[in-house]
Amino acid sequence: METLTLALVLLAAVLVSAIVEQILPKVSSPLIQIGMGSLVAIAAQGHVSIELEPEIFLVLFIAPLLFDEAREADKAQLWKNKSATLAYAVGLVLVIALAIGFSVHALIPSIGLAAALALGAALGPTDAVAVAALSGEADIPERQQAVLQGESLLNDASGIVAFQFAIAVAIGGSFVASEVLADFLVQFFGGLALGIGIGIVVNLITAKVRDLGLENTTFHVLYEIFTPFIAFLIAEKAGVSAVIAVVGCGVAMSFARRNLGPSIAHMNIVSASVWKVLTFTLNGVVFVLLGTQIPNAFFGGFMLPLANIELLGYVVLVTLIMHGARLLWSLAAERIADRKSESKRAFPERLRSAALTTLAGAKGAITLAIMFTIPTTMVANGVVVRFPNRDLLIFIASGVILLSLVLATFLVPLLAPRKKEVDHLDTRRERAEKQADIMRSVIEELSARQTASNRRATSEVIRRYNDRIARVLESGDIEVASDAEVRIQALQWEQEHVWGLIERGEIPLIEGYRFASRLEHLEAAIQRSGGRLARIRSRVGRLLLAARTFWHEARRRLPSTEKADSAAIMRDIQARAIKHAIQRMQAEMARSGTRTEAYSNLIIEYQMALASLSLSSPSITAIAKRESSVEEVVRTGLIIELEQIQSAYEEGRLSRSEARDMRQNVMLMQIDLDNQV
C-alpha cells in the first residue's frame, strides 16, 4: 500500500503541475515538477521512504522516453547534422568531464581526481525532456533544435560509460587509456548496432503478423510499448550501452513501411494517442522523482563540515565551468557551420547562437540517476569504508541541475523569444494556405482522373474538397476571392459555342437565339455589380446580339416547330453548351493551376445541370452503386492527399509538424470513412 500510495501521489503531483504551468506560463514544466516533487518529499518525510533506484529508473522511465523521442525525431535533420551531433554527444561530454574533474579536484583537494572526473562525466549528458520542454517556450532555430535533440539522445551513453570508468578507478581500479577507448567504442557502436538489429527484427515480426491477418490495434500498441524494455534488457545482457540500443531501436522502427489504409491509420492514431499520454506521465514523474531527491541531497550536503555559502559557491563555480566549456565548444561549432555554409555571420550573432545552444543543454534526471549509482562503501587497503565525499558530490550535482534548469527557463526565451501574437496570425494564414494548396492539388488530380463512369462521384468528392478549402481559409482569416469572373468567362464560352453552332447551321436559329439571349441576360446580371464599364459592355453585347439575330433572320426562313420539339431542342443546345464550357474550364484549371476552387465548384454545378437534363430517374440499384462509387473516389482522394503531403514535406514546403498534423487529419477521415471511430 505504501508503494501504491506513493505512485498515486506522484501522479497527482504531475496533474497539479499541469495546472500550475497554465498559471505560470513563463516557468518551464520540468522546473514546476521538480518543485512539486520537493514538496512531496518534505510532506512525506518520516512517513514514506522515497528512494531512487538508478537501474530501475533507467529501464522504467528513461528507456521508453528515449525510445519515443528517437521514433519521432526528424531523421533527415539528424543525418544532415550528424557530425555536429556526434561532436556534442561524445566530444563535448569528455571535454566537460575533464574540465569539471580537474577544476573540482583543484578547488576541493579532498575529492580525488577520479571521483571529480566521475562528477564531470555525470554532468555531461543533457536531458531530452528538458530540451523538448524548452523548445515549446522559445523559438530555437531548426538546426540547433536538431543538434540539441540528437545530442540528448546519444550523449547519455558517453556520459554513463565515462562515469563508470571514473568510478572504477576511484574505488581502486586502474586506468589504461587504450582499454577505456576500446570499451567505449564497444559500448557505443555495439549498442547502436544491436538496437538497430532489434528494431529491424521488430519490424519484420510486425510485417509478418500483418501478412497473417492476426494483428489488431491492442496488439500493435502493446507491442510498441513492450519494445524499448526488451531492447534495454537485451543490451544490458550483451554488455553494450542499453541507452544507445534503445535509441537505435527507435530510429530503426521509425523506418518501417507503412501501408496506407483506414486500418493502419486507426492503429497509428491510437498508438500516437497512447504514447502521448504515456510520455506526458513519464516525463512528469521523472521530474517529480528528481524533485523528491533534492531535499535529501541538499540536507546531506548542508550537514557536511563546510559553510553553506561555500557549498553554494561550489555549485555556482561548477555550473560556470560546465557552461563555459560548452560555450567555447559551441562557438567553435558555429564557426565550422559558417564555413560549411559559406555564411558570413558577425561574431555577436555567432555568440548569441552559441549561448543559446549552451543554455538550452539543461541537465536533468539522467545526471541525478547516474550520481546515485556511486557506491555507498568501497574497499581501501582491505577495509570496507564509506565512499569519500559521496554526499558532497550528489549535492553539487543536484545544485547544478537546478541552476541549469533555472538558467535555461529564464534566459533561453530571452535569447530566442517566441514570435509575437501578430506573427501567429500570419503563421496561421500561411499554414491555412499550405493546406488549401494541398487540397487544390487533390482536386486537380481527381479532375484529371475523371471518366464518364465516375463523373458524378468525382464531382461530389470535389465539392466536399471545396467545402474543406473554404473552411480552412476561413479558419486562417483568409478572404475567399469572388468567383464572378470565372462565371462570366464560362457564360461567354457558352455563348461563343452557341453562336458557332448557329453559324454552322447545326441548331435552329430561334432556339439558338433564345438560349444565347438567356446566357447574355445571366452575364449582364452578374456584371451589374461591376460598375459603369460592365454596364457599357453589357449594352454593346446586346446590340451585337440583336444585329446578328436580324442578319440570320434575313438569311433563312425557319420552319415552325412544335412546342415539345422546341423544348427538346433547347435542352440539346443547353447540354452542348454545358459540355463545351466544362471542357474549357477543365483545360483552364489544368493549364493555370489557379482559381481551382472557383473552377471546380462551377464544373460541379454544370455537371449537375447536365445530369438534370436527363428525364429518367435513377433506380435504387443505381443510387447504391453511385454511393459506393463516391466512397471509392473519397478513398482515392485521401490517398492522393497523403501523397501530396509527403511530397510537400520532402520538397521543404511543409515543416515536419505541419506534415504530421495534416497526415493525422487525413487518417482520421480514413477511419471515419470505415466507421471505425
N, C-alpha and C positions, 0 to 999 in steps of 0.2 A: 504493500500500500504506500510505503514511503516513496518508492521509485515512481509509482503511478501518480502520486500527488505532485511530485517534483516535475514530472513531464507535463502535467496539466498546467502547473504554474508557469512553466517556460512558454507554453503555447499561449497562455493568457497574456504574458508579457509581450509576446510578438504582436498579438492583436491590439493591445493598448498602444504599442509603439507605432502601429499603422495609423491610429487616430492622432497621436501626438505629432506625427510627421505632417499631417494636414494643418495642424495648428501652428507648427514651427517649420514652415517650408524651407527656410534658409539653412536648417541643420540637417545634415545627411542622416539617412535612416540607420546606418551602422553605428553612428555616434549615439543616437537616441536609444538603440537597442542595448548598447554597452551600458548606458546609464540605467536602463530598466533592469539589466542583469545585476548591476551593483546593488540596486535597491532590493532585489530579491535575495541576494546573498546576505545583506545586512539584516533584513527582516527574518530570514530563516536561520540566522546564526544561533547555534545551540539547539536547534530543533531538527534540522535536516542537514546531512553532510553532503555538500556539493563538491564532488571530486571529478576532475577531468582526466579520463584515461586516454592518453595520446593515441595508442594504436586503435582503440575503438572509435575515437573521434575521427581519425583519418579515414577509416573504412566506412563508417556510418554516415558521415556528413560530407567530408571533402571529396570522396570518390564520386558520388552521384552529382555533386555540384560541378566539379571539373568536367565530368562526362557530358553533362548538358551544355556547358559552356563550349566544349570542343565541337559538339554536334551543330550548335547554332553559330559558331564562329564563321566569319567571312573568309572562306578558304582562298579566294582569289587575292584578297588583301594580305593574308598571312604569307602566301607564296611570294607575292610581289615584294614584301618587306622581310623576307626570310633572313637575310644577312643581318639586318638591324635587330631583328627579334632574337636571333641566337646570340648576338653580341651582348644584348641586355640580359638574356636569360642565363648565360653561362659566364661570360667575361665579367660583367658588372657585379655579379654575385661574389665572384672570387676577389675582385678589387675591394668591394665593401668589407668582406671578411678580413682581408689583410689590413685595410685602413683602420677599422674598428679594433681589430685584435691588437695591433701594435700600440695604438693610441690608449686603449683601456689598460693594457699592461703597464704602459708608462705612467698613466695617471694613478692607477691603483696597483702598486707592485705586489700586493698580497694576492692578487688574481694572477695565476700563472698564464703564460703566453698561450698555451694550448686551450685553456678554458676561455680566455679572451677571444681567441680565434673562433671558438665554438659560438660565442655570443654574436660575433660578426657574421658568421655563416647563417645563423638563425634569423638575423635581421636583413639578410639579402633578399629573400622572396617577397614579392608584393602580393597583395590579397586581391584575387579575382573578383570577389563580391564587392569589395570597396571600390575597385576601379569601375565596375559596372554601375554602382550607385552614383559615383561622381559624374559619369557620362550623362546622366539624366539631369544633373544640376548645372552643367557647364557645356559650352559649345566647343568641345575638343575637336580639332581637325581630324579628318578621316585617317590620314597616315599615322598620326600619333596615337589615335584610338586603336588602330590595328596593331601597332607595336606594343602598346600597353597591354592589350588583350593577349597577344601571343606571349609576351613576357610572363604575364601572370599564370599562363597555362603551363609553361615549361620551366620556370625558374625554381619551382618547388623541389624538383629532383636535384638540381645542382646544389641548392641550399642544404637539403637533407643529407646528401652524400658528404659534402664538406663538413657539416656539423658532426656526422658520425665519426669521421676520421679524426677530427679535432678532439672529440670526447675520448676516443680510443687512446690517443696519445696522452691525454690528461690523466687517465686512470692507470697509466703505466705501460702503454704500448710504445711501439717505435714508429718513426716516420720515415718512409722511403718514398721519395718523390715519384719514381718510376712506377712503383706499385700503386700509389694513390691515383696517378693518372690513368693507369690501365684499368683499375677498378671503377673509376668514374666513367670511363668510356663504355665499359661493360654495362654498368648500371643505366646510363643514359640511353645509348643506342640499342642495348639489349631490351630495355623496357619499351622503347619506341617500336622496335621490330615485333616484339611479342604482342604489343597492343594492336598493331595493325593486323597481324595474323589473326588474333582473336576476333577483331572486327570483321575481317573477310569471312571467317567461319560462321559468325553470327548471321551475316548477310546471306550466305549460302543456305543455311538452315531455314531462314525466313522465306527465301525463294522456293525451297523445296516444299515447305508446308503450304505455301500458296498454290503451288502446282498440284498438290494432292487435294486441295479444296478443304483443308482441315482447320484453316485459320479463322478466328473471329476477333472482334475488337478487344475483348478481355485478354485473350492470349497475347495479342500484339503489344498491348500496353504493359502488361506484367513482364513480358519477355524483355522489353526495353529497360524497365526499371531493374530487373534482375541482372542485366549485363554488366554494369560497372562494378558490382560487388564481386562477381565471378572473375572479371579481369584483374581486379586488385588482388584477390586471394591467390590466383594462379601466378601472378608476377612475384608475390611475396615468396611463394614456394620455390620459384625458379631462381630467386636471388638477384632479381633485377629491380629497377625502380618501379614500384607499383603505381605511383602517381603518374609517371610518364606513360605507363602501359594503359592506364585509364584514358588519358588524353589521346593517345594513338588510336585506341579502340573507338572513341567517339568520332574522331576525324574520319576513320575508315568507314564507319557506319553511315556517315552523312553522304557518302558517295553511292549508296545503294540505289539501284534502279527502281524508280517509282512509276508504275504504270498509271496512266490517267484513267479515272473511273470513279463513280459515286462511292463504291465500297471502300476503295483506297482513300478517297477524300474523307470519308467518315472516320476511318481509323486515324488518319493524320490529324484531324481536328481534335478528336478525343485525346490522342496522345499529347498534342500540344497543350491542351487544357490541363491534363493531369500533371504534366511536367511543370506548367506554370504555377499551379498550386503547391506542388512538392518543393520546387526550388524556392518559392517565397517562404514557405515554412522552414525549410532547412537553413536558408540564409539568415532568417530571423533568429532561429535557435542558436546558430553558430555564434552570432554576436552577443546574444543574451548570455550564453555559456561563457563567452570571453569576459563579459562584464561580471559574472559571478566569481571569476578568479582574481579580478583586480583588487578587491578589498583584502583578500588573503595575501596577495603578493605585496601590496603596499604595507599591510600590517607587519608582515615578516620583515620587510625592508626597514621600516621605521624602528623595529626592535633591535636593529644592528647597532653596534657601538660607534656610530657615525652621526654627525649632526644632520638634522633634517634638511637644512639648507644645502649642505654638502651633497646629500643624496640627490636632491632635485637638480643641483648643478651638474652632477654626472649625467643625469638623464638629458638635460639640455645640450651638454657638450657632445654626447654620443649622437644625438639627433642631428646636430650641426655637422659633425664629421660624416655621418651617413649621407645627408643631403648634399654636403659639399662634394663628396666623391661622385655622387650621382649627377650633380650639376656639371662637373668637369667632363664626365663621360658623355653626358647629353650634348654639351657644346661641341665636343669632337664629332659626335654622331650627326649633329645638324650641319656641321661644316662639310662632312663627307657627303651627306644627302644633297647639299647645294652643288657640290662639284659634279655629282652624277646627273643631276637635273639641269646643270648649267644655269642655276639660279644665281641672282646677284642680290640676295637679301643683305641689308645692312646689319651690322653687329647687334644693335639693340633688338632688332626683330628676331635674330637667331637666339639672343639671350632670353627673350620672352618665351620662345618655343621650348628652349632647354629648361627654363624654370617651370614651365607648365608640365613637362614630362617628369621633372624631378618631384614636384609636389604631388602629382597625381599618382605616383607609385607608393601609395599608403601601405602600411603594414597591418596585419590582421591576425586572424585566429591561427593560421598556419605557424606563424612565429611563436605564439604562446604554446601551441601544442608541441612544437619541437623543443622548446625550453623545458617543458615539464617532463621530457624524457631524460633529462640529466639525472643520473642515479643519485639516490639519497646517500648511499655509502660507497666506499671504494677500499681496496686493499693497498696499504702502504707499508712496505717492509714487513710483510707477513701479518699485519694487524689491520682489522676492519675499522675504518674511521669514516666520519662524515665527509661527504664531498665538500671541499673548501669553497666558501662563498656562494653556495648554491642559491640561497635566498637573495643575496645581493644581485646575482646575475638575472634571476627571474624578475626582481624589482626593476632593474634597469630596462629589461626588455619590455615589461608592461608599460613603463612610463614612456618609452619611445613609441610604442604602438599608439597610445593615447595621443601623444603630442603630434605624431604624423597624421593621424585622422583629423585632429583639430585643424592643423595647418591646411590639409587638403580640403576640408569642408569650407573654410572661410577664405582661403587665398586662391584656390583654383578658379572659382567663379569670377573673381576679380581679374584674373589673367585671361580668362576665356568666357566673358559674360554671354549669357543666352541672348538670343535676338529679342528685340523689343516686340511689344504686342502688335504694333503696326506691321512688323515684318511677318508675324504669324498669319495675318490676313493674306499677305502676298504669298506666303508658303501654301496656305490653304487653297488659294486660287490656282497656283501653279500645279498643285497636286491634282485638283479637280480637272484642270485642262489636260494633264497627262492621262488621267483615267478616261476622260472623254475621247482623247485621241486613240487609245487602245480600242474602245468600243466602236469608233468610226472605222478602224481597220477591219474589225469583225464584220461590220455592215457591208463594207466593200467586198470582202472575201465571200460573204454569203450571197451577195448580189451576183458575183461572178460565177458562183456555183448553181445559180437558179436555173431550173429547167421547167418545161411545160408541166411535168408531173408534180413538182413540188412548189409551184409558184405561190399557191395560196398559203401553204405552210411557211414558206420563206418570208412572205410578206408579213405574216402575223409575228414571226420572230423578230424581224427587222423593226416592226412597230414597237415591240417590247424594248428593244435596244435603244430606240429613240426616246422612249419614256425614261429609261435609266439615264441616258445622257442628259436629258432635261433636269432630272432630279439632282444629278451630280453637279451640273453647272449652277443650279440654284443653291446647293449647299455651299459652293465656293463663292457665292455672291457675284457670279459672272452673268452679265446680261446676255440673253439669247437674242441673236440678230433676227430681224423680221424676215419672213420667207416671201414677202410680197414680190420682190424682184424675180425670184425663181418661178413663182406662179405666173407672173406676166410673161416671162420667157416661154413657159410651157404653152400658154394660150396662143402666143404668137407662132410657135411651131405648129400648133394645131391649125391655125388659120392659113398658114403657108401651105400646109399639106392639103387642106380642103380646096383652096384656090387652084392648086396644081391638079387635083382630081377633076375640078370643073373645066379647066382649060384643056385637059386631055380627053374630056368627054366621058369619063369613067363613072360619073354620077349625074343625076338630073339637076338642072340649074335651080329650080325652085327650092328643092330640099337643100341643095348645097348652099344657096344664098341664105335660106332661113338659119341653117346651122352656123354659117360664118358670121351672120349678124348676131346670133346669140353669143358667140365667142367674143365678138367685138364689144358687146354690152358688158360682159363679165370683166374684160380687161379694163374698160373705162371705169367700172365700179371700183376696182382695186386701185386704179390710178388717181381717184378723186382726192385722196389724201396726199397726193404727191405735189400739189401746188399748181401754179399757172402753167408751167411748161408741160405738165402732164395733161392739163385740160386742152391746151392747143394741139398737142399730139393726138388726143382723142378725136377732136373735131376734124383735123386733117384726115385721120383714118376713116372717119365716117364719109367724108366727101369722096375719097378714093374708092371706098366700097360701093357707094351709090353709082359712081361713074362706071365702074367695072360691071355692075349689075345691069345698068342700062345698055351697055355695049353687048353683053351676052343676050339680053332680051331681043335686041335688034337682029342678032346674027341667026338665031334659031327659033323655030316655033316648037314649043314643048307640047307633047301630048298630055292630056289630063290623066290624072291618076286617082284611084280611089283612096279614101281616107285611110283605110287599113294598110294599103300598099305604101302610102306616104309615110306612115309611122314606121313601117319596117325599113324603108329606105333611110329614114333619119337615124334609126338605131345602127344600121350598117355604116353610115357615114361617121357617126359618133365612135363606133368601135375602131374604124380605120384611123381616125384622128388620134384616139387614145393610144393605140398601139404605136403610132409614129412618135407621139410625144414621149412615151415610155422609153423607146429606143434612144431618142435624143438625150433624155435625161440620164439614162444609164451610161451612155458614151461620155457625156459631160462629167459625170461623177467619177468615172474611171480615169478620165484624162486629167482633170484638175486636182482631184483629191481634196477639194474644199467644199464647203456647204453640204457636207454629207448628210446631216440630219434633215435639212430642208428638202434636198432631192429625194432621199429615201422615203420621207414622210409623204411627199407628193406622189411618188411612184406607187406607194401602197394605196393612197386614195384613188389613183387612176385605175389600178388593178381591181380594186373593189368595185368601182363604177363599171369596169369592163365585165366583171363577173355578174353584176346585177342586170346586165342587158340580156342574159340568158333567161328564158321564160320557164325553164324546167327547175323544179325544186329538188334539192339533193335528198337521197334516201337516207334512212338511218344507218345503213351499212357504209354509205359514202361519208357520212358525218364521222363515224367511228374511225374510218381509215384516215380522214383528214386530221383528227385529233392525234392519232398515232404518228402521222407524218410530222405534225408540229413538234411532238416530243423528240423525234429523231433530229429535226433541224435544231432544236434547242440544245440537244447534246452536242451536235456538231459545232454550234456556235460557242458553247462553253469550252470545248477542246481548242478551238481556234483562239479563243480569248487567252487561255493558258499559254498557248504557243506565242502569242503576241506579247504577253507579259514577259516571258522568258527572253524573247528576242530583244525587247526594250531594255531589260536588265543587262544582258550581255553587251549591248551597244552603249551602255552607260547613260541611257535616257531615264532610267529609273534607279533609285537607290535600293539597297538591299531591303530596308524596312518597307519602302513603298511596294516593292515587288512581293514581299511576303504578305502584306496586308491584302493586296489585290488578289493574290492566289487564294488566300483563305476565304475571301468573299465568294470567289468562283466555286470553291469546294463546297461552301455552304449551299449554294444554289444547286450544285450537283446532288447533294444529299436531299434537298427539298424536292427535287425532281423525282426521286425514287421513294419519296415519303418515308425517309429513314430518320428524320428528326424526331 
